[in-house]
Amino acid sequence: MIEETALTKGQVRKLTALRKSLGPAIADEAFAKWLGQRVEAPEADRDAEVISDALWTLVQAGRLSIRRGGYIVRRGRRRVIVEPGEA
C-alpha cells in the first residue's frame, strides 16, 4: 500500500489517474516502480548559490529588480558580462 500523505500533489494526481485507468492493484505496482526510478535532483552549484544569495539581499532591499526572462551572466576578459535572457 502506498502512503498518499507522503506524496506531492502531482504524484497523487498521477496515482489517481493510474488507478482509474488500470485498476488499483496494477496501478499501485506501476506507480511504485515509477517512483523508484525517479532520479534525484543534482546538488545545487555552490557558485550559483553564492550569486543567488548576493543578489537576493538586493532584491529584498528594493535596489534590484529581475525582469521576466532573467539575465545571462558570463565571464569576459577581466569583467563579468550580464545580458538579458530569453523572454
N, C-alpha and C positions, 0 to 999 in steps of 0.2 A: 504494500500500500504506500502511496506517495503522500507525504505530508505537505498539504497545499498551503499551509500557513507560512512555510519557509520559502515559497516560490514568489517570484516577482509577478506583477500584474500581467505582463506579456506572456510569461511562462504558463500562468493559469489559463489564459485565453487559448494558448496552443494546446494545452492538455484537454480543455473542454471541447475544442474543435475536433481533436483526435477521438475523444470518447464518443462524440455524436456521429462521426463518420465510420469508425472502426469497431466500436463497442468497447466497454470498459476494460476487459481482460487484455485484449490485444493493444489497446491504446496505452495502458499503463506500462506495458512491456516496451513498446516502441518509444514512449516518452523517456523512460529510464535510460534506454540506450542512447537516445539523442542527448540527454542531459549529461551522460558520462563522456560523450565525445566532444563536448564543447571545450574550446581552447580558452585558457585563462588569458586575460589581457596582459600584455607585456608591461613590465615595470616602467614607470614614467622616467623620462630622461632627466637627469639631475640638472643639466644646464637649462632645460626648458622650465623646470620648477623655479630656478633662481630668477630667470627673466620674468616669469609669471608673478612671483612674489614682489619683485621690484615694481612692476607696473601696477599691480593691484592696489598698492598703497596710494599711488597717484590717482587711480580711478575713484577710489573711495573719497579722496580729498576733493574731487571735482576738478582736478587740474589736467585730466586726460580723458578723452572720450574715444573709444574704439568704435569705428564705424562698421556698418554691416558689411560683411565680406572680409573684414580684418586687414591685416598687413602681412607682408612677407619681409622677414629680417634675414639679411645675408651679409657675409663678410666681404669687404672690399680691401683695396690696398690701404692699409693704415687707417681704416674707417669702417663704420657699420652702415650699410645701405638699407633703408626702410622704404618699401614700395607698397602701394595699395594692392590688396589681394583681389581675387575674383569675387564679383558681387553676386 
